[in-house]
Amino acid sequence: MNNFIFQLAVFAFIAFSFLLLISVPVVFAYPGASAASFTKTKTTLFSGIGLWFFLVFLIGILNSFVV
């Protein structure tokens, strides 16, 4: 069961990394981007980056339980 949870976390990490790889440059290069549009998307962007770091630490913790 631990192995399945670890594999699921790694898959989620990879999928979310690809999502951020596409979405972060789009947010910064959006046509007509201004300081006002960045303040609207800032919380969503930082939440996504925080979730990415959470997945990194979760995988590191789960790695110690996988034999």
Contacts in CASP RR format, 6 or more apart in sequence:
PFRMAT RR
TARGET T0000
AUTHOR 0000-0000-0000
METHOD contacts of the structure
MODEL  1
MNNFIFQLAVFAFIAFSFLLLISVPVVFAYPGASAASFTKTKTTLFSGIG
LWFFLVFLIGILNSFVV
2 62 0 8 1.000
2 65 0 8 1.000
2 66 0 8 1.000
3 66 0 8 1.000
5 62 0 8 1.000
6 59 0 8 1.000
6 62 0 8 1.000
6 63 0 8 1.000
6 65 0 8 1.000
6 66 0 8 1.000
9 55 0 8 1.000
9 58 0 8 1.000
9 59 0 8 1.000
9 62 0 8 1.000
10 59 0 8 1.000
12 55 0 8 1.000
13 52 0 8 1.000
13 55 0 8 1.000
13 56 0 8 1.000
13 59 0 8 1.000
16 48 0 8 1.000
16 51 0 8 1.000
16 52 0 8 1.000
16 55 0 8 1.000
17 52 0 8 1.000
20 48 0 8 1.000
20 49 0 8 1.000
20 52 0 8 1.000
24 45 0 8 1.000
27 33 0 8 1.000
27 38 0 8 1.000
27 41 0 8 1.000
27 45 0 8 1.000
30 37 0 8 1.000
END
